[in-house]
Amino acid sequence: MNGLATSPTLSPRGRRPRHVTWGRIGLYVFMISIALFFLLPLWIMIVTSLKPMEEIRLGNILAWPTTLTLEPWIAAWSSACTGLECDGISVGFWNSIRILIPSVIVSILLGAVNGYALTYWRVKGADLMFAILLIGAFIPYQVFLYPLVRLFSIIGIYNSLLGIVAIHTIFGMPIMTLLFRNFYASLPEELFKAARVDGGGFWSIFIKVLLPMSTPMLIVAVILQVTGIWNDFILGLVFAGRDNLPMTVQLNNIVNSQQGERLYNVDMAATLLTGLVPLFVYFISGRWFVRGIAAGAVKG
């Protein structure tokens, strides 16, 4: 037709879907079983937190509540006893916020600056400093508790907001430095050299060139730090002081210091309230977390 040969019929390429096999069925059964294993406790916590105690005493922990109530959530937030005071877990929530925000910001900024300096500004002893940071990242922090308590007591910041922020910054800096060093090492070195040729200094290159490119890694760092700091118990218990106890410590007080009838619905509601912040952060930025890891968090 008009001198043109007709093109052959195009057929889809690739492997045709295989038939269902026993191996595939077994894989799906295994995956569903694992999902149920992790989701079942969450389901029990949710339905228990929405039941009155009269229904909980019937013993059917998996059933959806016949009488739905939010009283346990209200009590957990505003009136549950966390020791001598019965102000609910809301006090610990705001304490955790006051601890979390400066700890996350300072630890991430210091880790980013350290990773940048160790990657591009090869100062004398940089490899030794990085090795020391890595060692610190893998030593259990319980080993350092007593020396740090003594040190903070001497300098006057023990049992204070500044003290607990400093602790989280110190223990977060090694892993943050590792993340940002690996990320910056994966970037083309020509970017740094071009910025140096244009007259950029240490801080101008970091702020104007590298930091704007670090969005995926910053999100990874925020997720890791928010999760770690918010879920911390032992450091908050030891260093925060009575006026700055985080939400996790107050949750422990609610669960373990009750007298008389055990209010399981209030306990479950308080536990869910304590976990909402890291869950929220992860769900709104989960895809960025995967992208950040792929962008260099595990590259050497």
C-alpha positions as CSV (number, residue, x, y, z in Angstrom):
1,M,0.0,0.0,0.0
2,N,1.6,3.2,-1.3
3,G,4.9,1.3,-1.5
4,L,5.0,0.6,2.2
5,A,5.2,-2.8,3.6
6,T,2.7,-3.6,6.2
7,S,4.2,-4.0,9.7
8,P,3.9,-7.3,11.4
9,T,1.4,-7.6,14.2
10,L,3.0,-6.6,17.5
11,S,2.8,-9.1,20.3
12,P,3.4,-8.3,24.0
13,R,6.8,-9.4,25.2
14,G,7.9,-10.8,28.5
15,R,7.1,-14.0,30.4
16,R,3.5,-15.0,30.5
17,P,2.0,-15.3,33.9
18,R,2.6,-18.6,35.4
19,H,-0.1,-20.8,36.8
20,V,-0.7,-20.9,40.5
21,T,1.7,-23.3,42.1
22,W,2.0,-24.8,45.5
23,G,5.1,-22.8,46.1
24,R,3.3,-19.5,45.3
25,I,0.4,-20.5,47.5
26,G,2.8,-21.3,50.3
27,L,4.5,-17.9,49.9
28,Y,1.2,-16.0,50.1
29,V,0.2,-18.0,53.2
30,F,3.5,-17.2,54.8
31,M,3.2,-13.5,54.0
32,I,-0.4,-13.3,55.3
33,S,0.6,-15.2,58.5
34,I,3.4,-12.7,59.1
35,A,1.1,-9.7,58.5
36,L,-1.5,-11.2,60.9
37,F,1.2,-11.9,63.5
38,F,2.1,-8.2,63.6
39,L,-1.3,-6.7,63.1
40,L,-3.2,-8.9,65.7
41,P,-1.7,-7.1,68.8
42,L,-2.6,-3.7,67.2
43,W,-6.1,-4.9,66.6
44,I,-6.4,-6.1,70.2
45,M,-5.1,-2.8,71.5
46,I,-7.6,-0.7,69.4
47,V,-10.7,-2.7,70.2
48,T,-9.8,-2.9,73.9
49,S,-9.3,0.8,74.1
50,L,-12.8,1.3,72.8
51,K,-14.6,-1.0,75.2
52,P,-15.9,-0.3,78.7
53,M,-14.5,-2.4,81.4
54,E,-17.8,-4.4,81.8
55,E,-17.3,-5.7,78.2
56,I,-13.6,-6.4,78.7
57,R,-14.4,-8.7,81.7
58,L,-16.3,-10.9,79.3
59,G,-13.0,-12.0,77.9
60,N,-13.5,-11.8,74.1
61,I,-10.5,-9.7,73.3
62,L,-10.8,-10.0,69.5
63,A,-14.4,-8.9,69.2
64,W,-15.4,-5.4,68.1
65,P,-17.0,-3.5,71.0
66,T,-20.7,-3.7,71.2
67,T,-20.7,-0.5,73.2
68,L,-18.3,1.9,71.6
69,T,-16.8,4.5,74.0
70,L,-14.0,7.1,73.9
71,E,-13.9,7.5,77.7
72,P,-10.6,5.5,78.0
73,W,-8.9,7.8,75.5
74,I,-10.1,10.9,77.3
75,A,-9.0,9.4,80.6
76,A,-5.6,8.4,79.3
77,W,-5.0,11.9,77.9
78,S,-6.3,14.0,80.7
79,S,-6.9,12.2,84.0
80,A,-4.9,8.9,84.3
81,C,-2.5,8.8,87.2
82,T,1.1,8.9,86.3
83,G,2.3,8.7,89.9
84,L,1.3,11.1,92.5
85,E,-0.4,13.3,89.9
86,C,-3.4,12.4,87.8
87,D,-3.1,14.8,84.8
88,G,-3.0,12.1,82.2
89,I,-0.4,11.4,79.6
90,S,-0.8,14.9,78.0
91,V,1.9,16.3,80.3
92,G,4.4,13.7,79.0
93,F,3.3,14.5,75.4
94,W,4.3,18.1,75.7
95,N,7.5,17.2,77.5
96,S,8.4,14.8,74.7
97,I,7.7,17.6,72.1
98,R,10.0,19.9,74.0
99,I,12.7,17.2,74.1
100,L,12.2,16.0,70.5
101,I,12.3,19.2,68.5
102,P,15.7,20.6,69.6
103,S,17.3,17.1,69.8
104,V,16.3,16.3,66.2
105,I,17.4,19.6,64.8
106,V,20.7,19.8,66.6
107,S,21.7,16.2,66.1
108,I,20.9,16.2,62.4
109,L,22.7,19.5,61.7
110,L,25.8,18.3,63.5
111,G,25.7,15.0,61.7
112,A,25.3,16.7,58.4
113,V,28.2,19.1,59.0
114,N,30.4,16.2,60.3
115,G,29.6,14.1,57.3
116,Y,30.3,17.0,54.9
117,A,33.6,17.8,56.6
118,L,34.8,14.2,56.7
119,T,33.9,13.7,53.0
120,Y,35.3,16.8,51.4
121,W,37.6,18.7,53.8
122,R,40.0,15.9,54.5
123,V,41.3,17.4,57.8
124,K,44.2,15.7,59.6
125,G,42.9,12.7,61.6
126,A,39.6,12.6,59.8
127,D,39.7,8.8,59.4
128,L,40.5,8.3,63.1
129,M,37.7,10.6,64.1
130,F,35.2,8.7,61.9
131,A,36.4,5.4,63.3
132,I,35.8,6.7,66.8
133,L,32.3,7.9,65.9
134,L,31.5,4.5,64.5
135,I,32.7,2.7,67.6
136,G,30.5,5.1,69.6
137,A,27.5,4.2,67.5
138,F,27.8,0.5,68.3
139,I,28.6,0.6,72.0
140,P,25.5,0.2,74.2
141,Y,24.7,3.5,75.7
142,Q,24.0,1.9,79.1
143,V,27.8,1.7,79.4
144,F,28.0,5.5,79.5
145,L,25.1,6.2,81.9
146,Y,27.0,6.5,85.1
147,P,29.9,8.6,83.8
148,L,27.5,10.9,82.0
149,V,25.4,11.3,85.1
150,R,28.5,12.3,87.1
151,L,29.7,14.7,84.3
152,F,26.3,16.4,83.9
153,S,25.9,16.7,87.7
154,I,29.3,18.5,87.8
155,I,28.5,21.0,85.1
156,G,25.0,21.5,86.4
157,I,22.7,20.3,83.6
158,Y,21.6,16.9,85.1
159,N,17.8,16.5,85.5
160,S,17.2,19.4,83.1
161,L,15.8,19.9,79.6
162,L,19.2,20.9,78.4
163,G,20.7,17.8,79.8
164,I,18.3,15.4,78.0
165,V,18.6,17.3,74.7
166,A,22.4,17.1,75.0
167,I,22.2,13.3,75.6
168,H,20.1,12.6,72.6
169,T,22.3,14.9,70.5
170,I,25.4,13.0,71.6
171,F,24.0,9.5,71.0
172,G,22.5,10.5,67.7
173,M,25.5,12.1,66.2
174,P,27.5,8.9,65.2
175,I,24.7,7.4,63.1
176,M,23.8,10.8,61.6
177,T,27.4,11.4,60.7
178,L,27.6,7.9,59.1
179,L,24.4,8.6,57.0
180,F,25.5,12.0,55.7
181,R,29.1,11.0,55.1
182,N,27.9,8.0,52.9
183,F,25.4,10.2,51.1
184,Y,27.9,13.0,50.3
185,A,30.5,10.4,49.2
186,S,28.0,9.2,46.6
187,L,27.7,12.7,45.1
188,P,30.0,13.8,42.2
189,E,33.1,15.4,43.6
190,E,33.1,17.8,40.7
191,L,30.3,19.7,42.4
192,F,32.5,20.5,45.4
193,K,35.5,21.3,43.2
194,A,33.4,23.7,41.0
195,A,32.1,25.4,44.1
196,R,35.7,25.8,45.4
197,V,36.8,27.3,42.1
198,D,33.9,29.8,42.3
199,G,35.3,31.0,45.7
200,G,32.9,29.1,48.0
201,G,34.1,28.5,51.5
202,F,33.2,25.8,54.1
203,W,29.8,27.1,55.1
204,S,28.7,28.6,51.8
205,I,29.3,25.3,50.0
206,F,27.5,23.4,52.6
207,I,24.5,25.7,52.9
208,K,24.1,26.7,49.2
209,V,25.2,23.5,47.4
210,L,25.1,20.4,49.4
211,L,22.3,21.0,51.9
212,P,19.6,21.7,49.2
213,M,20.6,18.4,47.6
214,S,20.2,16.5,50.9
215,T,16.4,16.4,51.1
216,P,16.0,12.6,50.9
217,M,18.7,12.1,53.5
218,L,17.3,14.7,55.8
219,I,14.0,13.0,55.7
220,V,15.7,9.6,56.5
221,A,17.5,11.3,59.4
222,V,14.3,12.9,60.7
223,I,12.5,9.6,60.7
224,L,15.3,7.8,62.5
225,Q,15.7,10.5,65.1
226,V,12.1,11.1,65.7
227,T,11.5,7.4,66.2
228,G,14.5,6.8,68.4
229,I,14.0,9.9,70.6
230,W,10.3,9.6,70.9
231,N,10.4,5.9,71.9
232,D,13.3,6.3,74.3
233,F,12.7,5.3,77.9
234,I,15.9,4.8,79.8
235,L,17.6,8.1,78.8
236,G,14.5,10.1,79.6
237,L,14.1,8.3,82.9
238,V,17.7,9.0,84.0
239,F,18.4,12.4,82.6
240,A,15.2,14.3,82.0
241,G,14.3,15.0,85.6
242,R,10.9,14.9,87.3
243,D,9.7,18.1,85.4
244,N,10.6,16.8,82.0
245,L,9.6,13.2,82.0
246,P,8.8,12.1,78.4
247,M,5.6,10.3,77.3
248,T,7.2,6.8,77.5
249,V,8.1,7.2,81.1
250,Q,4.6,8.4,82.0
251,L,3.1,5.5,80.1
252,N,5.1,3.1,82.2
253,N,3.8,4.9,85.3
254,I,0.2,4.6,84.1
255,V,0.6,0.9,83.4
256,N,2.6,-0.1,86.5
257,S,1.4,2.2,89.3
258,Q,-2.3,1.6,89.3
259,Q,-4.0,0.4,92.5
260,G,-7.3,-1.5,92.6
261,E,-8.9,-2.5,89.4
262,R,-6.6,-2.7,86.3
263,L,-8.0,-0.4,83.7
264,Y,-6.9,-2.2,80.5
265,N,-8.8,0.1,78.2
266,V,-7.0,3.1,79.6
267,D,-3.7,1.3,79.4
268,M,-4.3,0.5,75.7
269,A,-5.5,4.0,74.8
270,A,-2.4,5.5,76.5
271,T,-0.1,3.1,74.6
272,L,-1.7,4.0,71.3
273,L,-1.5,7.7,72.1
274,T,2.2,7.3,72.8
275,G,2.9,5.7,69.5
276,L,0.9,8.1,67.3
277,V,3.7,10.6,66.6
278,P,6.3,8.2,65.1
279,L,3.6,6.4,63.2
280,F,2.4,9.7,61.7
281,V,5.9,10.8,60.8
282,Y,6.6,7.4,59.1
283,F,3.3,7.2,57.1
284,I,3.6,10.8,55.7
285,S,7.2,10.3,54.7
286,G,7.7,6.6,54.2
287,R,8.3,6.8,50.4
288,W,11.0,9.5,51.1
289,F,12.6,7.1,53.6
290,V,13.0,4.4,50.9
291,R,14.2,7.0,48.4
292,G,16.8,8.4,50.9
293,I,18.1,5.0,51.7
294,A,18.5,4.3,48.0
295,A,20.2,7.6,47.4
296,G,23.2,6.7,49.5
297,A,22.4,5.8,53.1
298,V,23.9,2.4,52.7
299,K,26.7,3.3,50.3
300,G,30.3,3.4,51.4
